[in-house]
C-alpha cells in the first residue's frame, strides 16, 4: 500500500511543500528505488520482494508521476530540484544515506545522488544522460509518441489490448523485451500512469540539456544495460563507463529498457551485489 510524505524544498521564492508517494517493505539497510519517466513505482514490482528480503526498500513515485502530485509552482523539474526533493524526503523519513537503484530517468537521478554523496551505493539501469544528440532526439521522440498513444486510446481499448499477449506487446514492447510477462492489470496501470503523468513534459524539456559528465567517486557504482534496450541504445553504457571509470559495467542479456520485468532474478542480483 502506498504512503505519502510531505516536506519543504527551497526555491527562489521561498520554501515550497512537496508530497511524494512511496511504498516501503522489508528490513535492513535502506534501499531507494527510482523509476523512469512516465512510469511509476510499480515498475519495481517484479524485484521488490527479492530486495525486501535483505533491505528496507522504499519504492518512490517521483514528483509528477504515479500517485505523487506535481511539483508546486516555483520548482522546476530539473535534476538539482528533484535530487534536493529526494534528499529532503529521506530526511523526513529518517533514512540516512540509503543505497539507491534507478532505471532510465531514475538511473540518472541515482547517479546524481551518488555524485552529491547522499547515498551508500548506486545501481543505474539504462540511465539517461549518456546519449549523443541524435540518440537523445530519437529517445525523446519515442517517448512523446508513447505518451500521445496512451492519451489517445480510450480506456476500454487499453483494457482490451492488455488482455492479450499481442496487445501487451503493442503497448509496451518499446520498453520491455518480454512484454508478455506483464499482467494485463499491470499494463493497464502503467499505460494510464504514462497518460496521466503531470510531470512528463516538463521533465522531458529539462532533459534536453542534460549530459552526465562527472565521475562518481567514493562509493560502489554499477551501470547495467539490457542487450535489447530499444530506447537508450546499449552503446551508451560504454560512454557511462568512460565517464565513471570506477563503475562496474554489467550486461543484461535479453533485457529491454525496463529490465526488472524481463529478468527479475538477474536485476535483483545486480542490485544486491552492488549494495553488498
Buried (B, 14 or more C-beta within 10 A) or exposed (E): EBEEBEBEBEBEEEEBEBBBBBBBBBEBBBBBBBBBBBBBBBBBBBBBEBBBBBBBBBBBBBBBBBBBBBBBEBBBBBBEBBBBBBBBBBEBBEBEBBBBBBBBBBBBBBBBBBBBEBBBBBBBBBBBBBBEEEBBEBBBEBBBEBBEBBEEBEEEEBBBBBEEEEBBBBBBBBBBBBBBBBEBEBBBBBBBBBBBBBBBEBBBEBBEEBBBEEBBEEBBBBBBBBEBBBBBBBEBBEBBBEBBEEBBBBEBEEBBBBBBBBBBEBBBBBBBBBBE
